Amino acid sequence: MSHAPLVQHLVQALVTEPDVVHVEERREREGITYFVRVAPNDVGKVIGKSGRVVSAIRYVVSAAASKARQRAFVKVVTE
């Protein structure tokens, strides 16, 4: 089961440019990793102060994945 729509919904609710949000899913041996790309001016909003916002997103996605007996990771791509 893919949790990409959940990740996309959570991130789009935070940013000022929700149309730019792109979530890429990669299945790996240890679990599923979701790479999140947002507009350059929205990166700080997604990461949050001391990483609190992205930590909360990771917690929610990890909890949803654990119900399906999977491991999920969320990484914000900053380029």
C-alpha positions as CSV (number, residue, x, y, z in Angstrom):
1,M,0.0,0.0,0.0
2,S,1.3,3.4,-1.0
3,H,1.3,6.2,1.5
4,A,2.3,8.8,-1.0
5,P,-1.1,10.5,-1.1
6,L,-1.0,10.9,2.7
7,V,2.5,12.5,2.5
8,Q,1.4,14.8,-0.3
9,H,-1.8,15.8,1.6
10,L,0.1,16.6,4.8
11,V,2.8,18.6,2.9
12,Q,0.3,20.5,0.7
13,A,-1.5,21.7,3.8
14,L,1.7,23.4,5.0
15,V,3.1,25.2,2.0
16,T,2.1,28.4,0.2
17,E,2.6,26.7,-3.3
18,P,0.8,23.4,-3.0
19,D,0.9,22.8,-6.8
20,V,4.7,22.5,-6.7
21,V,4.7,19.7,-4.2
22,H,6.1,16.4,-5.6
23,V,6.4,13.1,-3.7
24,E,8.5,10.4,-5.1
25,E,8.3,6.9,-3.7
26,R,11.2,4.4,-3.7
27,R,10.8,0.9,-2.4
28,E,14.0,-0.4,-0.8
29,R,14.9,-3.4,1.1
30,E,14.4,-1.7,4.5
31,G,11.2,0.0,3.6
32,I,9.6,2.7,1.5
33,T,11.2,6.1,1.3
34,Y,9.2,9.1,0.3
35,F,11.3,12.0,-1.2
36,V,9.4,15.3,-0.9
37,R,10.2,18.2,-3.2
38,V,8.7,21.7,-2.6
39,A,9.3,25.2,-3.8
40,P,12.5,26.7,-2.4
41,N,10.7,29.2,-0.3
42,D,8.6,26.5,1.3
43,V,11.4,24.2,2.5
44,G,11.6,26.0,5.8
45,K,7.9,25.5,6.4
46,V,8.1,21.8,5.8
47,I,11.2,21.3,8.0
48,G,10.0,23.6,10.8
49,K,11.9,25.0,13.7
50,S,14.5,22.4,14.8
51,G,12.9,19.9,12.4
52,R,9.7,19.6,14.5
53,V,7.3,19.7,11.5
54,V,9.1,17.1,9.4
55,S,9.5,15.0,12.5
56,A,5.7,15.1,13.0
57,I,5.1,14.2,9.4
58,R,7.5,11.2,9.7
59,Y,5.7,10.1,12.8
60,V,2.2,10.1,11.2
61,V,3.5,8.3,8.0
62,S,5.4,5.8,10.0
63,A,2.4,5.0,12.2
64,A,0.2,4.6,9.1
65,A,2.7,2.3,7.5
66,S,3.1,0.2,10.6
67,K,-0.6,-0.7,10.5
68,A,0.2,-2.3,7.2
69,R,3.4,-3.9,8.7
70,Q,5.7,-1.7,6.6
71,R,8.4,0.7,7.3
72,A,8.2,4.2,5.8
73,F,10.7,7.1,5.8
74,V,10.2,10.7,4.7
75,K,13.0,12.8,3.4
76,V,12.8,16.5,2.3
77,V,15.0,17.1,-0.8
78,T,16.7,20.5,-0.5
79,E,18.4,21.6,-3.7
